[in-house]
Amino acid sequence: MEEPVIVLETQKINAWFGKEQVLFDVSARIPKNRVTAIMGPSGCGKTTFVRTLNGLHLMTPGARSSGTVLLEGSDTSTMDIVDVRKHIGMVFQRPNPFPTMTVYENVLAGYRLTGQRLSREKADQIVEATLNKVGLWTEVQSKLFKAGTSLSGGQQQRLCIARTIAMEPAVVLFDEPTSALDPKSTAIIEELLSALKSDYSIIFVTHGLQQAARISDYVAFFMLGELVEFGETKRVFVGPQDKRTEDYLSGKYG
């Protein structure tokens, strides 16, 4: 099998909340245009790891980190943080459309926040194309100028995904994107993640082993802040190389 192109690489990432260290020397190579699942028991550092990738971890008072994050070979520490977050977007656990913005304005929020001016024609094109990508256009085209928060929970989460990908990031991070959704909305989001990998590299945190098995191409297993195992999903699930991974997959803890 041909080796995938690497879009994101971490080198010895460590992270702390105050004096408590929560990540230990995490080095990983994330493949381009693939879905990578970050799995492991609660409190193992999954979300913290993802938040270090675009600098969000450092927004927590008392938080710090060390190590290197390379985006397509470039050290993100040399980049402006706005550029980092433009190229490494994030969708959070609970849908969070900007409450004072319409559906239309939410899609374009990234352009507004970074001071980029768009003609009305260009803005209309971006909104329609992006909402089509997340399967929302036909559902909301008559509601474009209503509040984003007026949509259903599943629609709001897809709107947040649209808001993120409208900026054409290289990588999209998802922190348990279906945990607050009903089964029908969850299935829609899962299908969407699989479809989006043709244009974006997807990294998502999940507590669900079945979800990781269903939609990821690669998995990273974390335990106690350490990256225990990383590899193709089928290989890891069928033949884990570390006893801790095997125990987790067999339900001995989690």
Disulfide bonds with the S-S distance in Angstrom:
none
